[in-house]
Amino acid sequence: MAGGKIQKKRHGGGGGGGGARLQGGIPFEKSKGQHILRNPALVDSIIAKAGLKPTDTVLEIGPGTGNLTKKLLEAGVKAVVAVELDPRMVLELNRRFQGNPLASRLKIIQGDVLKCDLPYFDICVANIPYQISSPLTFKLLSHRPIFRCAVIMFQREFAMRLVAKPGDTLYCRLSVNVQLLSRVSHLLKVGRNNFRPPPKVDSSVVRIEPRKPLPPVSFKEWDGLVRICFNRKNKTLGSLFKQKRVLELLEKNFKTMQSLQLAQESGMAEEKMSPDDFALLANMVEDLSMETSDEKDDDDMEMDDGDVADDRASFKEKIMGILQQGDFAEKRSSKLSQIDFLYLLSLFNKAGIHFS
């Protein structure tokens, strides 16, 4: 199932948009993202692009009435694990596949995909409720063992943020974090009329392939740096890192690391990913709002050397020196690549500056 923006639940089936129902009279609930993919040719195209193998265990999220589920089973995969929140849809799935030989390869889990423990799977193929796009993406990327790929239907703007490159209008913190952990590619655009009932937005199918191995970077450090850089993505890094609150935060971290005698020991290679790391990355809801070039300055004042003690002025010079060393002072986050951010983080860490 897919869905557009969350809408208020409508009671009754009259008039404008509340009349879409399953066979048997069960109403769809748009607030749960219940927009069923009804175009058989489109379902076939998604299956073809998934590159399924006979040995694959496929995870499907939000199967709804089972149109995609049926095609996955008919593709000859080893098993399909379908996670569905709505008990009415679970009953519909059981009814649909009752007595069908395909049912022996289908396992249905009733529950919230964001809260339940996911079983092993090789590939995820799903048409998801769009309101869970961000947390679900990072939950999948945190899953172990690492899966081969995910082919997922997203709201089009969210999908374009996932695949955006440096310099693109939609390039944002979401883009950077997802592309750190995976290779993302756009497969096809899907018009809203391919669903019943039609959502208010168009959709896109995206392929996500987790990186193997993952970059040897602390994700707490990475997230701290990227949050600062994308606070105002079209300001220069030199301007961003002169902000009073940023300098105070980094100086506090610097002194803490010094007191622990860890200033020169970044330890990046030894750090493992943890659920806490991914919880930081999963908080991406704010990235769905459009960032524009005419952003208003925030309330953070740039720190002038005359307004601070000598040691603080010295720390500011240290930060500016790091940016100049990597030729970053006049660059903007909206134009920086993954390699740029990794290099910038390494420069800060080598100088004893940390972001966690």
Salt bridges, closest charged atoms under 4 A:
GLU29 OE2 - LYS9 NZ 3.89
GLU29 OE1 - LYS32 NZ 3.49
GLU29 OE2 - ARG88 NH2 3.65
ASP44 OD1 - LYS71 NZ 3.18
ASP56 OD2 - ARG148 NH2 2.74
GLU74 OE2 - LYS70 NZ 2.46
ASP86 OD2 - ARG88 NH2 2.73
GLU92 OE2 - ARG95 NH2 2.72
GLU157 OE2 - ARG161 NH2 3.22
ASP202 OD1 - ARG192 NE 3.19
GLU209 OE2 - ARG207 NE 3.28
GLU221 OE2 - HIS354 ND1 2.43
ASP223 OD1 - ARG173 NH1 3.53
ASP223 OD2 - ARG227 NE 2.67
GLU248 OE2 - ARG312 NH1 3.73
GLU251 OE2 - LYS255 NZ 3.55
GLU251 OE1 - ARG312 NE 2.90
GLU286 OE2 - ARG173 NH2 2.11
ASP287 OD2 - ARG173 NH2 3.78
GLU291 OE1 - LYS233 NZ 3.66
ASP297 OD1 - LYS235 NZ 3.87
ASP300 OD2 - ARG245 NE 2.27
ASP305 OD1 - LYS316 NZ 3.50
